[in-house]
Amino acid sequence: VNGIEIYNMKIDSKVTSRFAHNVITSRAVNRGNVHKEVFFDVELPKTAFITNFSMTIDGVTYPGTIKEKEVAKKQYEKAVSKGQTAGLVKASGRKTEKFSVSVNVEAASKVTFELTYEELLKRQFAKYEMFIKVKPKQLVKDFEIEVNIFEPQGITELEAEGTFITNDLQNIIKKTFSEKKGHISFKPTLDQQRTCANCSQSVLDGDFTVRYDVKRTTPDNLQIVNGYFVHFFAPSNLPKLPKNVIFVIDISGSMSGREIEQTREALLKILDDINEDDFFNFILFGSEVHTWKETLIKATPENLDEARKFVRGIDTEGMTNLHGGIMRGIDMLNAAHEGNLVPKRSASIIIMLTDGQPNVGISNTEDIQAHVKKAIEGKYPLYNLGFGYGVDYSFLEKMALENKGVARRIYPDSDAALQLQGFYDEVSNPMLTDVELNYPENEISDLTKNSFKHFYDGSEIVVAGRFIDNNQNSLTVDVRGEGANDALSYTTQQDAEQTAKAFQEQEYIFGDYIERLWAYLTIEQLLEKRLKSFQMEKFVNAIFSVVPPVSGNCSIPPSRNSGPVQVSSLPGLALPDSQIPVCSRVSRMETSSLLLCLLLLQHKALSSDTPPFDGDPHFIISVPQKEDAICFNINEEPGAVLNLINDPVTGITVNGELIGDKRANSNAKIQNTYFGKLGIANKHLDLKLTVTPEKITIQNGNEKTGFTWLDSVTLQQEGLTLIVNRKKNLLLKMGSDASFVIVLHQVWKKHPLHQDFLGLYTLDSDKLSEQTHGLLGQFFHPIDFTILEIHPGSDPKKPDATMIVKNNKLTVTRGWQKDFRTDPKQGVDVPCWFVHNNGAGLIDGLHTDYIVSSLF
């Protein structure tokens, strides 16, 4: 394509005991007579972590190194402008995440890309699944997928399929398995890759999926290697427990249309799958809370028919009383257990679906979490499903994790009903409750999670740990759980010799896979704990008990016509599903550093949906239920100090002082202004923070501490956490309240006009009180608006309209504003309805009401 030929691509996967090691190798050549860019794109599963990336150019290999995003981007652009070879890596994704490299290659030169990633395969519906995205974007002379599987328990079934596999390609998939080994190969010729005879388009575009399961002569399997162990627990042939399910469904106005239709469709299908021994009920919440029945009822054929009629009649109304809905469900489930209305040996769960944020009744998410946790008291799991992108997913995830459940994002696509039904299928067949896997405390250190509220049919529990004595070669485990008829209780043993014997036959085990598996689970669970509370110091210390910091230098190719290979970011930087940083993708063997983890935590912070201010200065207010935004500017003279946030309850205030350009533009009616100084205070803690583009000053009582933006700082003391990311941004948290990210925008030192300035982003704004106000703070509360009469404006590219907001009728203009959250240097253009005249009619009062005398 365009003179670039990919002549070889191989995806080589080796799986040992559910742990997959994958190497993608792609070789390309520039057939042209001038230098050109070669693109290497691969989509990885979200559960994978990258362990290595390198490029080989004309026989010389350059390893990828982690660089700050902007530094890498500048070095890449400089190299490309000189016709040099250089690479840049970035990421994005839904089920997968995109790893993308664009590299500039000299004429007639060859380049080889090699990417290694690993993942723990999860068992669902009685099978392990490995997902490979296939999309070479052109015909490849030598293309191959090869998968080798070794399972010491033995393999019972093995299948492979592809969404792009035609009848002609079906026979090309070669599959064999016997005893402990399985092998899959897919190697289409050039002609077999074509969409039609003599076509240049490739049919290889879709998902290639491998599924298998293992033999189970016992409920569990223990493996011990080099001072580490892994315990796989998946009993079969157990009677299913009756379940008690309460569905708590959001029926607010934002669910109208397609979303409520898909919800009804999913619920009707779920009703078809409910067993007659189960108990269930529906609770609907809009502005008010409605229940189908006053108590949980048994799933008899008559009751199911009545439930179907109820579901078909579900419609939307009002706002979002999430607290009222979920508390009604918990109270109903508690009453059912206390009144013995449901079987004693049964599994109870709550499944909540919402597409918005609480705005009726108790709307403070921290208060809701506290009430829910106190009401459930660990008795049963809460599963939260977030429909669409308007939800506060972090809140849903925290609340689910605190109550032994999980959160899942439901994407607003045509298959949303199937997504809902698929999640229910995962939790619809509980086999055990209160499962505990107990290991000798005096022998084991750093154990991963070993107690589980439910075990579901077709799934698997995995626990890993390391021995205090690296030479220990045996382990005894006590297993406990509650089944449908009686308690499960037994002891199992394993020694290292048994594991070694099981591995004698295999030929392709890779490295210390159990240690890597243990590191993966440990960090994944540490991140879950971190989601529940902000404990930066404990989190960082825990991370580096698993991943020791290792420094690394950028690899600079020696030749005069080549440049550096820079890895500017990795998959996981902005995970839409879990909103956790890439640290979950780190293994013990991977080079990492404290700075990397802190950078990633701050990157997560910058992806907040809280209304920011930035620029000249402009404000962007996201309105999730409208999938839209409102924006306005404040035009005041340099030197003016504006009150941005004021919370009399927590004692937090944020004020900003304006600066102007170095010299006024005679052609401009209004001088450009920016925030050149910020003052953040917490009067309850007697803390003050002053930030300018030159320095950061902390005043704690009468004590002052100062830093410059050239410092890299991690400071934690009573009531204060401060992290300075050198010359980029700082993260500030005061007490247990909201956190702030301040972004430093730097211009060219000798710029004749502009000056360095600051931007502010607020995290966890729900931790501020309902009395919070200020130019920015007033928009931490829900806001609604209606757009009418869209018509051409003075600018043909920017239509005007009438906006109804706060009972005011305003003329607004459809325009764009710079949002610096994801790109602090250049910003991203965001569409919004622009409110003129300093936000008049949108903000409370006049903008001059927010002018204060000083920063504090």
C-alpha positions in Angstrom: 0.0 0.0 0.0 1.5 3.3 -1.1 4.8 1.7 -1.8 5.0 -0.1 1.5 4.8 -3.9 1.4 4.2 -6.0 4.5 5.8 -9.2 3.4 5.7 -11.2 6.6 3.4 -11.2 9.7 3.2 -13.8 12.4 1.2 -14.0 15.6 2.8 -16.6 17.9 0.9 -17.5 21.0 2.1 -19.9 23.8 -0.3 -20.7 26.6 0.9 -22.5 29.8 -1.6 -23.0 32.6 -4.0 -20.3 31.3 -1.2 -17.8 31.0 -0.7 -16.6 27.4 2.5 -15.2 26.0 2.0 -13.6 22.6 4.5 -12.3 20.1 3.4 -10.3 17.1 6.1 -9.9 14.4 5.6 -7.8 11.3 8.1 -7.2 8.6 7.8 -4.4 6.0 9.9 -2.9 3.2 9.8 0.5 1.5 9.6 -0.3 -2.2 9.6 3.5 -3.1 12.5 5.8 -3.9 11.8 8.3 -1.1 11.4 7.9 2.7 7.9 7.0 3.8 5.9 6.3 7.0 5.1 2.7 7.8 2.2 2.0 10.2 2.1 -0.9 12.6 -1.3 -1.1 14.3 -2.4 -3.9 16.6 -5.5 -4.2 18.9 -4.8 -6.0 22.1 -7.3 -7.4 24.7 -7.9 -5.1 27.6 -6.8 -7.8 30.0 -3.3 -8.0 28.4 -0.1 -6.2 29.4 2.8 -5.3 27.1 6.2 -6.8 28.2 8.3 -5.8 25.2 8.4 -3.7 22.0 11.2 -3.2 19.6 12.0 -2.2 16.0 14.7 -3.6 13.8 15.8 -1.3 11.0 18.2 -2.6 8.4 19.5 -5.3 10.8 19.9 -3.0 13.9 17.4 -3.5 16.8 16.2 -0.5 18.8 14.1 -1.3 21.9 11.2 0.9 22.8 11.5 3.0 25.9 8.9 4.9 27.9 9.0 8.7 27.5 6.7 11.5 28.6 4.1 11.9 25.8 5.1 15.4 24.8 8.8 14.7 24.8 8.4 11.7 22.6 6.1 13.5 20.2 8.6 16.4 19.8 11.5 14.0 19.2 9.5 12.0 16.7 8.4 15.1 14.8 12.0 16.4 14.7 13.3 13.1 13.3 10.5 12.9 10.7 11.2 16.4 9.5 14.8 15.4 8.8 13.7 12.2 7.0 15.0 10.1 9.8 13.6 6.8 11.1 11.6 7.2 14.3 8.6 5.7 16.0 5.7 6.8 18.2 3.3 4.7 20.2 -0.2 5.6 21.4 -3.3 3.8 22.6 -7.2 3.7 22.5 -10.1 1.2 22.5 -13.8 -0.9 23.6 -13.2 -4.6 23.9 -9.6 -4.0 22.8 -7.0 -1.3 23.0 -5.0 0.0 20.1 -1.2 -0.1 20.0 -0.1 2.1 17.1 3.3 2.9 15.8 4.1 5.2 12.8 7.7 5.0 11.7 9.6 6.9 9.0 11.6 4.5 6.8 14.3 5.3 4.3 13.8 4.2 0.6 14.6 0.5 0.1 14.9 0.0 3.8 13.3 -2.8 5.8 11.7 -2.6 9.3 10.7 -5.4 11.6 8.2 -4.7 14.5 8.0 -7.1 17.4 5.5 -6.7 20.2 5.1 -9.0 23.1 2.1 -9.1 25.4 0.8 -11.4 28.1 -2.6 -12.1 29.7 -4.3 -14.5 32.1 -7.1 -16.2 30.3 -10.4 -16.1 32.3 -12.8 -19.0 32.3 -16.4 -18.1 31.4 -19.2 -20.5 30.4 -16.9 -23.4 31.0 -14.2 -22.3 28.5 -11.1 -20.3 28.4 -11.0 -17.7 25.6 -8.1 -16.1 23.8 -9.0 -13.3 21.5 -6.8 -12.2 18.6 -7.6 -9.2 16.5 -6.6 -9.7 12.9 -6.3 -6.7 10.6 -3.1 -6.4 8.5 -4.8 -3.8 6.2 -3.2 -5.3 3.1 -2.3 -8.7 1.5 0.7 -10.3 3.2 2.8 -12.8 1.4 3.6 -14.8 4.5 0.9 -14.5 7.1 0.5 -17.0 10.0 -1.3 -17.4 13.4 0.2 -20.2 15.5 -1.1 -21.1 19.0 0.5 -23.7 21.2 -1.2 -24.7 24.5 0.1 -26.7 27.3 -2.2 -27.6 30.3 -0.8 -30.0 32.9 -4.4 -31.1 33.7 -5.0 -32.1 30.1 -7.2 -30.5 27.4 -10.7 -31.7 26.9 -11.8 -29.6 23.9 -10.2 -27.0 21.6 -11.9 -24.8 19.0 -10.9 -21.9 16.8 -13.1 -19.6 14.8 -12.9 -16.2 13.1 -15.6 -13.6 12.2 -13.9 -13.3 8.8 -13.5 -17.0 8.1 -15.3 -18.0 4.9 -16.1 -21.6 3.8 -12.9 -21.5 1.7 -10.8 -20.4 4.7 -12.4 -22.9 7.2 -10.2 -25.7 6.0 -7.1 -23.6 6.4 -7.5 -23.6 10.2 -5.4 -26.6 11.4 -6.3 -27.9 14.9 -4.9 -30.8 16.9 -4.9 -31.6 20.6 -4.2 -34.7 22.7 -3.6 -35.1 26.4 -1.9 -31.9 27.6 -1.0 -30.3 24.3 -3.0 -28.3 21.8 -2.0 -26.7 18.5 -3.7 -24.3 16.1 -2.3 -23.0 12.9 -3.8 -20.6 10.3 -1.7 -19.8 7.3 -3.6 -18.5 4.3 -1.9 -17.9 1.0 -2.0 -14.6 -0.9 -4.8 -15.8 -3.1 -6.8 -17.1 -0.1 -6.5 -13.7 1.5 -8.1 -11.9 -1.4 -11.8 -10.7 -1.1 -12.2 -11.8 -4.8 -10.1 -13.0 -7.7 -7.3 -10.5 -8.5 -8.6 -8.1 -5.8 -6.0 -6.3 -3.7 -8.3 -6.0 -0.6 -7.7 -8.5 2.2 -10.4 -10.6 3.7 -8.4 -10.8 7.0 -10.3 -8.2 9.0 -12.0 -9.4 12.2 -11.7 -11.5 15.3 -9.9 -14.8 15.6 -10.9 -16.6 18.8 -9.5 -19.7 20.5 -11.5 -21.5 23.1 -10.6 -24.6 25.2 -11.1 -26.2 28.6 -9.2 -28.6 30.8 -9.8 -32.0 32.4 -11.0 -31.9 36.0 -10.7 -35.0 38.0 -10.6 -32.9 41.2 -12.2 -29.6 42.0 -8.9 -27.8 42.0 -5.3 -27.8 40.7 -2.2 -26.5 42.6 1.0 -25.7 40.8 4.3 -24.8 42.6 7.3 -23.3 40.7 10.4 -21.5 42.1 8.9 -20.2 45.3 5.5 -19.3 43.9 2.2 -21.1 43.7 -1.1 -20.8 41.8 -4.3 -22.5 42.8 -7.1 -23.0 40.2 -10.5 -23.8 41.8 -13.4 -24.8 39.6 -15.6 -27.6 41.0 -18.1 -29.2 38.7 -21.2 -31.4 39.1 -22.5 -29.4 42.0 -26.2 -28.7 42.4 -27.2 -25.1 41.5 -28.2 -22.8 44.3 -31.5 -21.1 44.1 -31.0 -17.4 43.6 -32.8 -14.3 44.8 -32.4 -11.4 42.3 -33.5 -7.8 42.5 -33.3 -5.8 39.3 -33.0 -2.1 40.1 -33.7 -0.2 36.8 -33.2 3.5 36.0 -36.2 4.8 34.1 -35.3 8.5 34.1 -36.0 10.6 31.0 -32.5 10.1 29.6 -33.3 6.3 29.2 -36.1 7.1 26.8 -36.1 5.7 23.3 -33.6 3.0 22.3 -32.1 2.5 25.8 -35.4 1.6 27.5 -36.4 -0.5 24.5 -33.2 -2.5 24.8 -33.6 -2.8 28.5 -37.1 -4.2 28.1 -35.8 -6.7 25.5 -33.0 -7.9 27.8 -35.3 -8.3 30.8 -37.8 -10.3 28.8 -35.1 -12.7 27.7 -33.8 -12.9 31.3 -37.3 -13.9 32.5 -37.2 -16.8 30.1 -34.0 -18.1 31.8 -35.1 -17.7 35.4 -35.5 -21.0 37.2 -38.7 -21.9 39.1 -36.8 -22.2 42.4 -35.6 -18.6 42.1 -37.1 -15.5 43.7 -37.1 -12.1 42.0 -38.5 -8.5 41.8 -38.2 -5.3 39.8 -37.6 -1.8 41.3 -37.8 1.2 39.0 -36.4 4.6 39.8 -37.0 7.9 38.1 -37.8 10.9 40.3 -39.9 8.5 42.3 -39.3 4.8 43.2 -41.8 2.1 42.0 -41.8 -1.6 42.7 -43.5 -4.4 40.8 -44.3 -6.4 44.0 -43.9 -5.4 47.7 -41.7 -8.5 48.4 -39.6 -11.0 46.5 -41.8 -13.6 44.8 -41.1 -17.1 43.5 -40.6 -17.5 39.7 -43.6 -19.7 39.1 -45.0 -19.8 35.5 -47.9 -17.6 36.5 -45.7 -15.0 38.2 -43.3 -15.0 35.2 -46.2 -14.3 32.9 -47.3 -11.4 35.1 -43.7 -10.1 35.2 -43.5 -10.1 31.4 -46.6 -7.9 31.2 -45.0 -5.5 33.8 -41.7 -5.4 31.8 -43.5 -4.6 28.5 -45.1 -1.6 30.2 -41.9 -0.1 31.6 -41.5 3.5 30.4 -39.4 6.5 31.3 -40.2 9.4 33.6 -38.5 12.1 35.7 -35.0 12.4 36.9 -32.6 10.0 38.7 -33.3 9.0 42.3 -30.6 6.4 42.3 -30.2 6.3 46.1 -33.9 5.7 46.6 -34.0 2.9 44.1 -31.0 0.9 45.3 -31.9 1.4 49.0 -35.4 0.1 48.3 -33.8 -3.0 46.7 -31.5 -3.6 49.6 -34.3 -3.2 52.2 -36.5 -5.6 50.3 -33.7 -8.3 50.1 -32.9 -7.8 53.8 -36.5 -8.2 54.7 -36.8 -11.4 52.7 -33.9 -13.0 54.5 -35.1 -11.8 58.0 -38.6 -13.0 57.3 -37.4 -16.4 55.9 -39.3 -15.6 52.6 -36.4 -17.1 50.6 -34.5 -20.4 51.1 -31.7 -20.3 53.7 -29.3 -21.9 51.3 -29.6 -19.5 48.3 -27.6 -16.8 46.6 -28.8 -13.2 46.7 -27.7 -10.5 44.3 -28.7 -7.0 43.3 -28.2 -5.9 39.6 -28.6 -2.2 39.1 -28.7 -0.5 35.7 -28.4 3.3 35.2 -27.4 5.6 32.4 -27.0 8.8 34.4 -25.9 10.4 37.6 -28.0 10.8 40.8 -29.8 14.1 41.0 -32.9 13.5 43.1 -32.9 12.7 46.8 -29.4 12.0 48.1 -27.2 12.9 45.1 -23.8 13.0 46.8 -22.2 9.8 45.6 -19.9 9.4 48.6 -23.0 9.5 50.9 -24.8 6.9 48.6 -21.8 4.6 48.9 -21.7 4.8 52.7 -25.5 4.1 53.0 -25.3 1.2 50.6 -22.3 -0.4 52.2 -23.9 -0.1 55.7 -27.2 -1.6 54.5 -25.7 -4.6 52.6 -23.1 -5.4 55.3 -21.3 -7.8 53.0 -24.2 -10.2 52.8 -24.5 -10.3 49.0 -22.8 -8.8 46.0 -24.0 -5.7 44.1 -23.5 -5.6 40.4 -23.6 -2.1 38.7 -24.2 -1.8 35.0 -23.5 1.6 33.5 -25.4 2.2 30.3 -23.7 4.6 27.9 -21.1 7.3 28.6 -23.1 9.7 30.7 -22.7 7.7 33.9 -20.2 8.3 36.7 -18.6 5.0 36.1 -15.9 5.5 38.8 -18.7 5.8 41.4 -20.5 2.7 40.1 -17.2 0.8 40.2 -16.3 1.8 43.7 -19.7 1.0 45.0 -19.7 -2.5 43.4 -16.2 -3.3 44.6 -17.1 -2.2 48.2 -20.0 -4.7 48.1 -18.2 -7.8 46.6 -19.5 -7.2 43.1 -18.2 -5.7 39.9 -19.2 -2.9 37.5 -19.6 -3.3 33.8 -20.1 -0.7 31.1 -22.9 -1.4 28.7 -22.1 0.2 25.3 -25.0 2.0 23.6 -24.8 0.0 20.4 -27.3 -2.3 18.6 -26.2 -5.2 20.7 -26.8 -3.5 24.1 -29.7 -6.0 24.9 -27.3 -8.8 24.3 -24.6 -7.2 26.5 -27.2 -7.0 29.3 -28.3 -10.5 28.8 -24.7 -11.7 28.6 -23.8 -10.2 31.9 -26.9 -11.9 33.6 -25.8 -15.2 32.1 -22.4 -14.9 33.9 -24.1 -14.6 37.3 -27.2 -16.6 36.8 -25.9 -20.0 38.0 -24.4 -19.7 41.5 -23.0 -23.0 42.8 -21.4 -21.9 46.1 -21.5 -19.0 48.5 -18.9 -17.8 51.0 -15.9 -19.6 49.4 -12.7 -19.4 51.3 -9.3 -20.9 50.3 -7.1 -20.9 53.4 -3.3 -21.3 53.3 -0.8 -21.7 56.2 -0.1 -18.1 57.4 3.4 -19.0 58.5 4.4 -20.3 55.1 2.8 -17.8 52.6 3.5 -14.1 52.0 1.8 -11.7 49.6 -1.3 -13.8 49.0 -3.8 -12.6 46.4 -7.6 -12.5 47.2 -8.6 -15.8 48.7 -12.3 -15.3 49.8 -15.2 -15.0 47.4 -18.9 -14.3 48.0 -20.1 -16.5 45.1 -18.7 -19.2 42.7 -20.6 -19.4 39.5 -21.0 -22.4 37.2 -18.5 -22.4 34.3 -16.1 -19.9 36.0 -12.9 -20.4 37.9 -11.3 -18.9 41.0 -7.6 -18.2 40.8 -5.4 -17.5 43.9 -1.6 -17.0 43.8 1.1 -16.3 46.3 4.7 -16.6 47.1 6.4 -18.7 49.9 8.3 -17.1 52.7 11.0 -19.8 52.1 11.8 -19.9 48.4 12.9 -23.5 48.7 9.6 -24.7 50.1 8.2 -27.4 47.8 4.8 -28.4 49.2 1.5 -26.8 50.2 -1.7 -27.7 52.0 -4.9 -25.8 51.4 -8.2 -25.9 53.3 -11.3 -25.2 51.1 -14.6 -24.1 52.5 -17.9 -23.1 50.9 -21.7 -23.3 51.2 -23.6 -25.4 48.6 -27.2 -26.0 47.8 -27.5 -29.0 50.1 -24.6 -28.8 52.5 -21.3 -27.2 53.3 -18.2 -27.9 51.1 -15.1 -28.7 53.2 -11.9 -30.5 52.3 -8.1 -30.3 52.3 -5.9 -30.6 49.3 -2.1 -31.0 49.0 0.5 -30.5 46.3 4.3 -30.6 46.0 6.8 -29.1 43.6 7.8 -32.6 42.3 4.2 -33.3 41.1 4.2 -30.0 39.2 7.6 -30.7 37.7 6.5 -34.2 36.6 3.4 -32.6 35.0 5.7 -30.3 33.0 8.2 -32.9 31.8 6.3 -33.6 28.6 5.8 -30.0 27.4 8.3 -28.3 25.1 7.4 -24.6 25.0 6.9 -23.3 28.6 8.1 -19.7 28.8 9.9 -18.2 31.8 8.7 -18.0 35.3 5.0 -17.8 34.3 3.6 -18.4 37.8 5.6 -15.4 39.1 4.2 -13.3 36.3 0.7 -14.6 37.0 1.0 -13.7 40.7 2.3 -10.2 39.8 -0.7 -9.7 37.4 -3.3 -10.7 40.0 -1.6 -8.7 42.8 -1.5 -5.4 41.0 -5.0 -5.9 39.5 -6.3 -6.3 43.1 -4.2 -3.5 44.5 -5.8 -1.2 41.9 -9.3 -2.4 43.0 -8.5 -1.4 46.6 -7.1 1.9 45.5 -10.4 2.7 43.7 -12.2 2.5 47.1 -10.0 5.2 48.7 -7.2 7.6 47.8 -4.2 6.1 49.6 -1.3 7.1 47.3 1.6 6.3 49.6 0.3 2.8 50.5 -0.6 2.1 46.8 2.8 3.1 45.5 4.6 1.1 48.2 2.5 -1.9 47.4 3.1 -1.6 43.7 6.8 -1.6 44.2 6.8 -4.6 46.5 5.7 -6.3 43.2 7.4 -4.2 40.5 10.8 -2.9 41.6 11.7 0.5 40.0 14.2 0.0 37.1 15.7 3.0 35.3 16.1 2.9 31.5 17.7 5.0 28.9 16.4 5.9 25.5 18.0 3.9 22.7 19.4 6.3 20.1 20.4 4.6 16.8 24.0 5.5 16.0 23.6 6.3 12.3 23.3 9.8 11.1 20.0 9.1 9.2 18.0 7.5 12.0 16.4 8.8 15.1 15.0 7.5 18.4 12.3 5.0 18.9 10.0 6.4 21.6 7.2 4.7 23.4 5.0 7.6 24.5 2.2 5.6 26.1 0.9 2.1 26.4 -2.6 0.5 26.3 -4.4 1.2 29.6 -3.7 4.9 29.9 -7.3 5.8 29.6 -9.3 2.6 30.0 -13.0 3.4 29.3 -14.2 0.3 31.2 -12.3 0.5 34.5 -10.8 3.9 34.5 -7.6 2.5 36.0 -4.0 3.3 34.9 -1.7 1.0 33.0 -0.1 -0.2 36.3 -2.5 -3.1 36.1 -0.7 -4.2 32.9 2.8 -4.4 34.6 4.6 -7.6 35.4 7.5 -8.0 37.8 9.9 -8.6 34.9 8.9 -5.4 33.1 10.9 -2.2 33.5 8.9 0.4 35.4 9.4 3.3 37.7 7.6 5.3 40.4 7.4 8.2 38.0 5.6 6.1 35.4 2.9 5.0 37.9 2.4 8.5 39.1 2.2 9.9 35.6 -0.4 7.3 34.8 -2.5 8.1 37.9 -2.4 11.8 36.8 -3.3 10.9 33.3 -6.4 9.2 34.7 -7.1 12.3 36.7 -7.0 14.4 33.5 -9.7 12.3 31.9 -12.2 13.5 34.4 -15.6 14.8 33.2 -15.7 17.5 35.9 -16.2 21.1 34.4 -12.7 22.5 33.9 -11.3 25.9 33.1 -8.4 26.5 30.9 -7.1 28.9 28.3 -8.2 32.5 27.9 -10.0 31.7 30.4 -12.8 29.5 29.2 -15.1 27.2 30.9 -16.6 24.0 29.5 -19.6 22.4 31.2 -20.4 18.8 30.2 -24.1 17.9 30.3 -24.0 14.0 30.1 -27.7 13.5 29.8 -27.7 15.7 26.7 -24.4 14.3 25.4 -23.5 17.9 24.9 -21.7 20.8 26.5 -22.1 24.5 27.3 -19.2 26.9 27.3 -18.5 30.5 28.2 -15.6 32.9 28.5 -14.8 35.5 31.2 -13.4 38.8 29.9 -11.8 40.8 32.6 -8.7 43.0 33.0 -5.4 41.5 34.0 -5.0 41.6 37.8 -8.6 40.6 38.5 -9.0 37.7 41.0 -12.0 35.4 40.4 -13.6 33.1 42.9 -13.7 29.7 41.1 -14.8 27.3 43.9 -16.1 28.0 47.4 -17.3 25.3 49.7 -18.2 26.6 53.2 -18.7 23.1 54.5 -15.3 21.5 53.7 -13.6 24.9 53.9 -12.1 24.7 50.5 -11.7 27.7 48.2 -10.0 28.2 44.9 -9.3 31.6 43.4 -7.5 32.6 40.3 -5.7 35.8 39.2 -5.7 36.8 35.6 -2.7 37.8 33.5 -2.7 39.3 30.1 -0.5 39.1 27.0 2.9 40.8 27.2 1.5 43.6 25.0 -2.0 44.4 23.9 -3.1 43.6 20.4 -4.3 46.9 18.9 -6.6 45.0 16.5 -8.4 43.1 19.3 -11.4 44.5 21.1 -10.6 42.6 24.2 -7.1 41.7 25.5 -6.4 37.9 25.9 -6.2 36.9 29.5 -5.3 33.7 31.3 -4.9 32.4 34.8 -1.4 33.2 35.9 -1.8 32.5 39.7 -4.0 30.1 41.6 -4.7 30.1 45.3 -6.2 26.9 46.9 -7.0 26.9 50.6 -8.6 24.7 53.2 -9.4 26.9 56.2 -10.2 23.8 58.4 -6.6 22.5 57.9 -5.0 26.0 57.8 -3.5 25.1 54.5 -2.8 27.4 51.5 -1.3 26.6 48.2 -0.1 29.3 45.8 0.7 28.2 42.2 2.3 30.3 39.5 4.0 29.2 36.2 7.3 29.7 38.0 6.8 28.1 41.5 4.6 26.3 44.0 4.3 27.5 47.6 2.7 25.6 50.4 1.8 27.4 53.6 0.8 25.2 56.6 0.1 27.5 59.5 3.2 29.7 59.7 5.4 27.2 57.9 6.2 27.7 54.2 7.6 25.2 51.7 8.5 26.0 48.1 9.1 24.1 44.9 9.7 25.0 41.2 8.2 23.3 38.2 11.6 21.9 37.5 11.3 19.6 40.5 9.7 16.2 40.6 8.0 16.0 44.0 5.9 13.5 45.9 4.9 15.0 49.3 2.5 13.5 51.8 1.8 14.9 55.2 -1.2 15.3 57.4 -4.1 16.6 55.4 -2.1 17.0 52.2 -0.9 15.0 49.2 1.1 16.8 46.5 2.7 15.3 43.4 4.5 17.5 40.9 5.1 16.0 37.5 8.1 18.0 36.3 7.2 20.9 34.0 3.8 19.4 33.3 1.2 19.3 36.1 0.6 18.8 39.7 -1.9 16.7 41.7 -3.2 18.1 45.0 -5.5 16.5 47.6 -6.4 18.2 50.8 -7.9 16.1 53.6 -10.5 13.5 52.4 -12.1 16.0 50.1 -11.8 16.7 46.4 -8.5 16.6 44.5 -7.2 19.1 41.9 -4.9 18.8 38.9 -3.2 22.0 37.8 -1.7 22.0 34.3 1.3 24.2 33.4 1.0 25.6 29.9 4.4 26.9 28.6 5.0 29.0 25.5 8.2 29.7 23.7 10.4 31.8 26.1 11.0 34.5 23.6 7.4 34.6 22.4 6.6 38.3 21.6 3.0 38.1 22.9 1.9 35.2 25.1 2.9 34.1 28.6 2.9 30.8 30.5 -0.4 30.1 32.2 -2.3 27.6 34.3 -5.3 25.3 33.9 -7.4 23.6 36.6 -9.3 20.3 36.7 -11.3 19.1 39.7 -11.4 15.4 40.6 -14.0 13.8 42.9 -16.1 17.0 42.9 -18.8 14.9 44.5 -16.8 15.0 47.8 -17.6 18.8 48.0 -20.8 19.8 49.6 -24.1 20.8 48.0 -23.4 24.3 49.1 -20.4 24.6 46.8 -20.5 27.6 44.5 -18.2 29.9 42.5 -17.8 30.4 38.8 -16.7 26.7 38.5 -18.2 25.2 41.6 -21.8 26.0 40.8 -21.6 23.6 37.9 -20.7 20.7 40.1 -24.4 20.3 40.6 -26.6 18.9 37.8 -27.8 21.4 35.1 -30.3 21.0 32.3 -31.1 23.0 29.2 -33.2 23.0 26.0 -32.1 24.1 22.6 -34.8 25.7 20.3 -34.9 27.5 16.9 -31.5 26.7 15.5 -30.8 29.2 12.7 -27.9 30.7 10.7 -25.8 33.1 12.7 -23.3 35.8 11.7 -20.7 33.1 11.0 -22.1 30.6 8.4 -20.1 27.8 10.0 -21.6 28.5 13.5 -25.4 28.5 13.8 -27.2 30.4 16.5 -30.0 29.0 18.6 -32.3 29.8 21.6 -31.3 28.1 24.8 -33.7 27.7 27.8 -31.6 27.4 30.9 -32.4 28.3 34.6 -35.7 29.8 33.3 -33.7 32.2 31.1 -34.0 32.5 27.3 -30.5 33.1 25.8 -29.2 33.4 22.3 -26.3 31.0 22.0 -23.8 30.0 19.2 -22.7 26.6 18.2 -18.9 26.7 18.4 -15.7 25.0 19.6 -13.5 25.4 22.7 -10.1 24.0 23.5 -10.2 21.2 26.1 -6.7 20.5 27.4 -7.5 17.5 29.5 -6.2 14.8 27.1 -3.7 17.0 25.2 -2.2 19.6 27.6 -0.1 21.1 24.8 -2.4 21.6 21.8 -5.8 20.9 23.3 -8.7 19.2 21.7 -11.5 21.1 20.0 -14.8 20.3 21.8 -18.2 21.2 20.3 -20.4 23.2 22.7 -23.2 25.9 22.9 -21.4 29.2 23.5 -23.1 31.6 26.0 -22.1 35.2 25.2 -21.6 38.2 27.6 -19.5 36.5 30.2 -22.0 33.6 30.7 -24.9 36.0 31.5 -28.1 34.1 32.2 -26.1 30.8 32.6 -24.1 31.7 35.7 -25.8 32.8 38.9 -25.8 36.6 39.0 -23.2 38.6 37.1 -19.6 37.6 36.4 -18.5 40.7 38.4 -20.1 39.1 41.5 -17.2 36.6 41.5 -14.4 39.2 41.6 -12.6 39.0 45.0 -9.9 41.2 46.5 -7.1 38.7 46.7 -6.1 35.0 46.3 -7.0 34.2 49.9 
